[in-house]
C-alpha cells in the first residue's frame, strides 16, 4: 500500500483541482452546467483515482488507477484548451493551469513506469 498523501503528484493534483474550482467561478453561468461541470468532474477524478489505486492490493492494480488518473488529466487539458479557445478565461490564467496539468501528467507517467 502506498501513502497517497505523500505523493507529490497527488498533492499537486489537489492544488490544481482547487485552482480550477476557483477560476471556474469567473466563468459566466451559461457554462456552469456544461463544460464547467465536466472539467470539475475530470479534475476531481485525478487525485481520487490516485488515492483509490494507492489502497489496492498490488502495484498492478495501482498502475491501473494511475492510468485512469492520467486519462482524466488529459481530459482536463483538453477542456482547458477549449476554455481558452472560447475565451471563457484569460489566456494567461489558462496557460498557468495547462502548465500545471502538464507537470502532473509527466509525474504520473514517470511514477507509473517506475511502478512496473
MARNU-900969 format. One line per field, with one value per atom (N, C-alpha, C): chain; atom name; y, z, x. Coordinates in pm, 1 decimal, decimal comma. Atoms other than C-alpha are relative to their C-alpha. Example, Ala and Ser with C-alpha at 12.3 -4.5 7.8 and 13.67 -1.06 7.14 Angstrom:
% residues 2
chaine: [A  A  A  A  A  A]
atome: [N  CA  C  N  CA  C]
y: [-119,0  -450,0  120,0  -119,0  -106,0  109,0]
z: [0,0  780,0  0,0  -6,0  714,0  73,0]
x: [89,0  1230,0  90,0  -82,0  1367,0  -77,0]
This chain:
% residues 116
chaine: [A  A  A  A  A  A  A  A  A  A  A  A  A  A  A  A  A  A  A  A  A  A  A  A  A  A  A  A  A  A  A  A  A  A  A  A  A  A  A  A  A  A  A  A  A  A  A  A  A  A  A  A  A  A  A  A  A  A  A  A  A  A  A  A  A  A  A  A  A  A  A  A  A  A  A  A  A  A  A  A  A  A  A  A  A  A  A  A  A  A  A  A  A  A  A  A  A  A  A  A  A  A  A  A  A  A  A  A  A  A  A  A  A  A  A  A  A  A  A  A  A  A  A  A  A  A  A  A  A  A  A  A  A  A  A  A  A  A  A  A  A  A  A  A  A  A  A  A  A  A  A  A  A  A  A  A  A  A  A  A  A  A  A  A  A  A  A  A  A  A  A  A  A  A  A  A  A  A  A  A  A  A  A  A  A  A  A  A  A  A  A  A  A  A  A  A  A  A  A  A  A  A  A  A  A  A  A  A  A  A  A  A  A  A  A  A  A  A  A  A  A  A  A  A  A  A  A  A  A  A  A  A  A  A  A  A  A  A  A  A  A  A  A  A  A  A  A  A  A  A  A  A  A  A  A  A  A  A  A  A  A  A  A  A  A  A  A  A  A  A  A  A  A  A  A  A  A  A  A  A  A  A  A  A  A  A  A  A  A  A  A  A  A  A  A  A  A  A  A  A  A  A  A  A  A  A  A  A  A  A  A  A  A  A  A  A  A  A  A  A  A  A  A  A  A  A  A  A  A  A  A  A  A  A  A  A  A  A  A  A  A  A  A  A  A  A  A  A]
atome: [N  CA  C  N  CA  C  N  CA  C  N  CA  C  N  CA  C  N  CA  C  N  CA  C  N  CA  C  N  CA  C  N  CA  C  N  CA  C  N  CA  C  N  CA  C  N  CA  C  N  CA  C  N  CA  C  N  CA  C  N  CA  C  N  CA  C  N  CA  C  N  CA  C  N  CA  C  N  CA  C  N  CA  C  N  CA  C  N  CA  C  N  CA  C  N  CA  C  N  CA  C  N  CA  C  N  CA  C  N  CA  C  N  CA  C  N  CA  C  N  CA  C  N  CA  C  N  CA  C  N  CA  C  N  CA  C  N  CA  C  N  CA  C  N  CA  C  N  CA  C  N  CA  C  N  CA  C  N  CA  C  N  CA  C  N  CA  C  N  CA  C  N  CA  C  N  CA  C  N  CA  C  N  CA  C  N  CA  C  N  CA  C  N  CA  C  N  CA  C  N  CA  C  N  CA  C  N  CA  C  N  CA  C  N  CA  C  N  CA  C  N  CA  C  N  CA  C  N  CA  C  N  CA  C  N  CA  C  N  CA  C  N  CA  C  N  CA  C  N  CA  C  N  CA  C  N  CA  C  N  CA  C  N  CA  C  N  CA  C  N  CA  C  N  CA  C  N  CA  C  N  CA  C  N  CA  C  N  CA  C  N  CA  C  N  CA  C  N  CA  C  N  CA  C  N  CA  C  N  CA  C  N  CA  C  N  CA  C  N  CA  C  N  CA  C  N  CA  C  N  CA  C  N  CA  C  N  CA  C  N  CA  C  N  CA  C  N  CA  C  N  CA  C  N  CA  C  N  CA  C  N  CA  C  N  CA  C  N  CA  C  N  CA  C  N  CA  C  N  CA  C  N  CA  C  N  CA  C  N  CA  C  N  CA  C  N  CA  C  N  CA  C  N  CA  C]
y: [-117,9  0,0  124,5  -127,0  349,3  106,3  -111,1  659,7  115,0  -96,3  881,2  143,7  -138,6  1194,9  44,8  -32,8  1176,6  12,2  -5,2  1154,2  143,2  -139,6  1491,3  24,7  -21,9  1442,2  -3,2  -6,0  1374,3  138,2  -131,9  1692,4  108,3  -99,6  1891,8  -10,3  14,2  1746,7  56,8  -63,7  1863,1  152,0  -144,1  2215,2  39,4  -28,6  2203,0  -1,0  7,4  2095,2  125,6  -121,7  2382,5  121,8  -115,2  2631,3  0,4  6,1  2509,8  39,0  -41,3  2541,9  151,6  -144,8  2897,5  78,5  -76,0  3011,7  -24,2  27,4  2844,4  93,1  -96,1  3090,3  125,8  -119,1  3359,8  -18,6  29,4  3188,6  21,9  -34,3  3300,9  -121,8  106,6  3096,9  -88,7  81,9  2975,5  -127,9  116,2  2734,7  -86,4  70,2  2618,4  -147,2  136,4  2303,1  -78,0  68,9  2212,9  -26,6  16,8  2249,9  11,2  -21,3  2373,1  -120,5  119,8  2078,6  -115,6  109,2  1841,5  14,4  -17,3  1993,7  -22,7  24,5  1984,1  -149,9  145,4  1613,0  -60,7  54,3  1543,8  29,0  -37,5  1732,5  -69,6  72,9  1565,0  -146,7  139,3  1227,9  -29,1  22,1  1276,8  -42,1  42,3  1277,1  -115,5  107,8  1045,9  -135,9  127,5  770,6  -33,3  24,4  814,6  -57,9  46,2  771,8  -140,4  131,8  476,1  -108,1  97,7  297,8  -28,0  18,8  352,0  -97,6  90,2  148,5  -141,0  133,8  -151,5  -95,8  106,1  -479,4  -23,5  28,3  -473,6  122,8  -107,3  -243,7  -3,8  12,5  -379,0  74,8  -71,5  -250,4  150,7  -141,6  78,7  60,8  -47,3  114,9  24,6  -16,6  68,5  131,6  -123,9  353,5  123,2  -110,6  572,1  27,9  -18,4  513,2  77,2  -73,3  634,1  146,0  -137,4  940,5  74,8  -63,0  1010,6  34,5  -29,4  984,5  121,9  -117,0  1233,1  127,0  -116,6  1466,4  48,1  -39,6  1461,5  57,4  -61,3  1531,6  145,8  -136,9  1837,4  88,1  -76,9  1951,0  40,4  -28,0  1924,9  103,9  -94,4  2110,5  139,7  -130,3  2388,0  63,9  -52,7  2424,0  56,0  -48,3  2457,8  128,8  -122,6  2715,5  116,7  -105,2  2912,6  40,0  -28,1  2881,0  78,2  -70,2  3005,1  132,5  -123,9  3295,1  11,6  -1,6  3195,8  45,7  -49,8  3275,7  65,8  -64,4  3483,4  -106,0  91,8  3316,0  -27,1  17,7  3374,0  -97,6  90,7  3200,7  -144,6  135,4  2901,6  -57,6  48,7  2877,6  -47,3  44,3  2854,0  -137,4  128,2  2572,1  -109,8  97,9  2398,8  -43,9  35,6  2411,5  -92,7  85,0  2261,2  -141,0  132,4  1978,1  -77,6  67,7  1901,0  -57,6  49,1  1867,8  -123,7  113,8  1633,9  -121,3  110,4  1425,0  -66,2  54,7  1383,6  -79,2  65,6  1291,4  -134,1  125,2  1029,4  -101,6  90,0  882,0  -60,3  45,3  858,3  -98,7  88,3  703,2  -133,8  122,3  451,9  -89,2  77,9  343,3  -60,6  51,7  302,1  -103,1  90,9  108,8  -142,2  131,5  -176,2  -100,0]
z: [0,0  0,0  0,0  8,4  -87,0  78,9  -71,5  120,0  -98,4  107,4  -143,0  41,7  -45,0  71,9  -13,3  11,5  41,7  -145,5  142,0  -339,0  -51,1  45,0  -485,5  -109,6  107,5  -793,4  51,3  -61,9  -570,3  62,7  -63,1  -373,2  -105,1  106,8  -695,9  -66,0  61,8  -832,5  89,9  -93,0  -519,4  -19,5  22,1  -569,2  -134,5  131,1  -938,0  7,6  -12,7  -850,9  68,8  -71,1  -604,5  -91,5  88,4  -858,5  -113,8  105,8  -1130,0  55,1  -61,2  -895,7  17,8  -22,5  -813,4  -130,3  125,0  -1173,7  -67,9  60,9  -1279,0  54,0  -55,9  -1051,8  -85,8  84,7  -1304,0  -130,8  128,7  -1596,0  10,4  5,0  -1694,2  30,5  -42,3  -1557,1  -112,2  111,8  -1903,8  -16,3  16,8  -1898,3  124,8  -127,1  -1538,6  -6,7  2,3  -1630,4  -121,1  114,7  -1942,8  21,2  -3,8  -1982,7  141,9  -135,2  -1627,7  88,7  -78,3  -1470,1  -40,7  47,8  -1687,2  46,3  -42,5  -1606,4  150,8  -144,2  -1235,7  29,0  -19,1  -1258,3  -38,3  48,3  -1456,9  95,4  -86,2  -1225,9  136,2  -125,9  -915,6  -17,4  29,1  -1081,3  12,3  -4,6  -1087,0  140,3  -133,0  -711,3  56,4  -50,5  -642,2  -46,1  50,7  -865,7  52,0  -61,1  -732,5  140,7  -136,3  -379,6  -0,3  3,4  -469,5  -37,7  43,1  -650,6  104,8  -101,9  -366,2  108,0  -101,9  -139,5  -49,7  56,3  -369,7  43,5  -51,2  -306,0  -78,4  80,0  -582,6  -81,1  87,3  -792,7  -134,1  126,5  -1098,6  8,7  -18,1  -961,3  13,8  -15,8  -856,8  -136,7  133,5  -1207,5  -83,6  72,2  -1349,4  39,2  -45,6  -1136,5  -37,5  48,2  -1226,7  -147,1  141,4  -1592,1  -13,0  1,2  -1519,6  37,9  -41,1  -1337,6  -113,7  112,4  -1633,2  -111,4  99,5  -1871,7  38,8  -47,8  -1657,5  -14,8  16,3  -1667,6  -144,8  140,5  -2047,3  -34,0  15,8  -2030,3  45,2  -53,4  -1815,0  -96,3  96,0  -2061,3  -119,7  115,2  -2349,2  34,5  -41,9  -2155,3  21,8  -16,2  -2064,9  -135,8  135,0  -2431,1  -57,4  50,4  -2519,1  71,5  -75,3  -2242,2  -55,7  57,4  -2389,4  -138,1  135,5  -2745,9  1,8  -12,7  -2630,3  74,5  -74,7  -2439,8  126,1  -123,7  -2121,6  118,6  -98,6  -1915,4  -75,8  66,4  -1988,2  -42,2  50,9  -2187,4  105,5  -104,4  -1901,7  108,5  -102,6  -1646,8  -49,0  54,4  -1872,8  -20,4  23,1  -1963,1  129,0  -129,0  -1594,8  34,8  -30,3  -1546,2  -94,5  95,7  -1862,8  38,4  -46,9  -1728,0  120,0  -118,1  -1400,0  -38,8  39,4  -1569,5  -75,1  72,1  -1796,9  98,6  -101,5  -1492,1  70,0  -65,4  -1321,9  -92,7  97,0  -1639,2  -4,8  4,3  -1655,6  126,4  -126,9  -1288,0  11,8  -5,7  -1308,6  -95,7  100,1  -1625,6  49,4  -50,5  -1469,3  115,4  -113,7  -1148,8  -46,5  55,9  -1349,2  -56,5  61,1  -1541,1  103,7  -106,5  -1221,6  87,9  -83,8  -1052,7  -56,5  65,8  -1305,0  52,8]
x: [84,2  0,0  88,9  -71,9  121,0  -78,0  64,2  50,2  -17,0  22,6  -109,3  24,9  -19,5  -87,1  144,3  -141,8  292,0  45,4  -36,0  288,6  -13,3  -0,4  384,6  -103,3  96,2  167,8  -144,4  132,9  -134,9  -19,6  7,8  -60,7  -24,2  15,4  -25,5  -137,3  132,3  -348,9  -109,8  94,8  -533,9  4,2  -14,3  -395,4  -61,8  58,8  -491,5  -152,5  146,4  -847,5  -53,5  41,9  -876,6  8,2  -17,1  -741,5  -102,3  101,0  -975,9  -136,4  126,6  -1272,1  -5,0  -2,6  -1164,0  -14,9  11,2  -1118,5  -134,3  131,0  -1444,5  -108,4  95,5  -1625,0  -9,0  -3,6  -1527,3  -75,7  63,0  -1699,9  -149,7  142,1  -2048,1  -87,1  90,4  -2336,8  -51,0  48,3  -2437,9  81,1  -87,7  -2143,7  10,0  -16,7  -2179,7  -42,6  50,7  -2372,6  48,5  -55,9  -2178,4  146,7  -144,9  -1807,0  55,8  -51,9  -1752,0  -29,8  32,7  -1933,8  90,7  -84,2  -1730,5  145,0  -139,5  -1392,1  13,7  -4,8  -1474,4  -0,8  1,8  -1561,0  134,6  -127,0  -1244,8  114,9  -112,8  -1010,7  -8,4  16,5  -1155,3  40,5  -32,2  -1101,7  149,5  -145,6  -723,7  44,9  -46,5  -647,9  -82,3  85,1  -943,2  49,6  -48,6  -808,3  139,2  -131,0  -456,3  -20,6  26,2  -591,5  -59,9  62,5  -811,8  101,0  -99,4  -531,7  104,7  -104,2  -288,2  -44,4  52,5  -513,7  -24,5  20,6  -528,5  109,6  -87,0  -353,6  127,4  -119,4  -96,8  39,8  -47,1  116,1  -71,1  74,0  -67,5  -132,8  126,6  -397,6  24,0  -33,0  -238,4  30,6  -35,0  -96,9  -125,6  126,8  -447,8  -68,3  64,4  -585,6  82,2  -83,6  -288,7  -28,5  35,0  -378,2  -131,4  127,7  -731,8  23,7  -32,5  -594,0  68,3  -69,2  -366,8  -98,4  104,0  -661,9  -82,2  75,1  -853,3  82,4  -87,1  -553,3  -1,7  8,3  -566,6  -137,1  132,7  -940,6  4,8  -9,7  -867,6  77,6  -79,0  -602,1  -86,0  86,4  -849,9  -105,8  103,3  -1118,3  57,7  -65,7  -873,5  29,1  -24,6  -778,1  -129,2  128,9  -1146,4  -42,0  31,0  -1197,0  80,2  -83,9  -906,8  -50,4  48,6  -1039,8  -131,2  127,7  -1380,9  11,6  -26,2  -1221,0  -85,8  77,5  -1402,7  83,5  -95,7  -1091,8  113,8  -112,9  -785,3  101,6  -101,1  -511,5  107,0  -101,1  -264,5  -46,4  52,9  -490,6  0,9  6,6  -541,1  140,0  -135,8  -172,4  67,6  -53,9  -77,1  -56,4  63,6  -327,1  48,3  -52,4  -205,9  141,2  -133,5  148,2  -6,6  16,7  30,9  -43,6  50,2  -158,2  107,7  -108,5  138,5  101,5  -94,2  363,3  -56,6  64,8  115,1  -0,7  -1,8  87,2  137,1  -136,6  465,6  31,9  -29,2  485,5  -73,4  76,3  209,2  61,4  -57,1  358,1  132,4  -129,2  703,1  -18,9  24,4  570,3  -56,2  57,0  364,8  110,8  -107,8  674,5  93,6  -86,6  876,5  -70,5  78,1  594,6  -0,8  9,1  603,8  98,7]
